[in-house]
């Protein structure tokens, strides 16, 4: 796959979209750049990945990566 914008991090969660409909939400099992494990892959580079618990990826599917951050409430 090709990273078209932003950065993909191994710790990030993902949404798999098919025809602009969310088909799966989960996390990465592995992220590789060439044959080496990678912690992150930046925009414009190709990468290989395995999705934990899902393997029905088709040509044309889109992956959106996101992180969930907890922020302490301030008064």
C-alpha positions as CSV (number, residue, x, y, z in Angstrom):
1,X,0.0,0.0,0.0
2,X,1.0,3.6,-0.4
3,X,0.7,6.3,2.3
4,X,-1.0,9.1,0.6
5,X,-1.1,11.6,3.5
6,X,0.2,11.8,7.0
7,X,2.0,9.1,8.9
8,X,1.1,5.4,9.6
9,X,2.3,4.3,13.0
10,X,2.3,0.6,14.2
11,X,0.5,1.6,17.4
12,X,-2.3,3.4,15.5
13,X,-5.9,2.0,15.1
14,X,-7.4,1.8,11.6
15,X,-10.7,1.9,9.7
16,X,-11.0,-0.1,6.5
17,X,-13.4,1.6,4.0
18,X,-14.9,-0.1,0.9
19,X,-17.0,2.2,-1.3
20,X,-16.8,4.8,1.4
21,X,-18.5,2.5,4.0
22,X,-16.6,1.4,7.1
23,X,-16.2,-2.4,6.8
24,X,-13.8,-3.0,9.7
25,X,-12.2,-1.1,12.6
26,X,-9.2,-2.6,14.4
27,X,-5.5,-2.4,14.8
28,X,-2.3,-3.4,13.0
29,X,-0.6,-6.7,13.6
30,X,2.6,-5.7,11.7
31,X,4.0,-2.8,9.7
32,X,6.9,-3.2,7.3
33,X,9.0,-1.0,5.0
34,X,10.5,-3.3,2.4
35,X,11.3,-6.5,4.5
36,X,12.2,-4.6,7.7
37,X,9.8,-4.0,10.6
38,X,8.9,-0.3,10.8
39,X,7.5,1.8,13.7
40,X,6.1,4.3,11.2
41,X,5.9,5.0,7.5
42,X,5.6,8.6,6.2
43,X,3.6,10.1,3.4
44,X,4.8,9.2,-0.1
45,X,6.3,5.8,0.9
46,X,5.0,2.3,0.3
47,X,4.5,-0.2,3.1
48,X,3.3,-3.7,3.9
49,X,0.9,-4.4,6.7
50,X,-1.1,-7.1,8.4
51,X,-4.4,-6.2,10.1
52,X,-5.1,-8.1,13.4
53,X,-8.1,-10.3,12.9
54,X,-8.9,-9.3,9.3
55,X,-7.6,-10.5,5.9
56,X,-10.3,-9.7,3.3
57,X,-8.6,-6.6,1.8
58,X,-9.6,-5.9,-1.8
59,X,-8.1,-3.6,-4.4
60,X,-9.5,-0.1,-4.1
61,X,-10.1,-0.4,-0.3
62,X,-9.0,2.6,1.7
63,X,-7.4,2.5,5.2
64,X,-7.7,5.4,7.6
65,X,-5.3,5.4,10.6
66,X,-6.0,7.2,13.8
67,X,-4.8,7.4,17.4
68,X,-7.0,7.7,20.5
69,X,-5.5,10.1,23.1
70,X,-6.8,10.7,26.6
71,X,-6.6,14.3,27.7
72,X,-7.0,15.3,31.3
73,X,-9.9,17.6,31.9
74,X,-9.0,21.1,33.1
75,X,-11.3,23.4,35.1
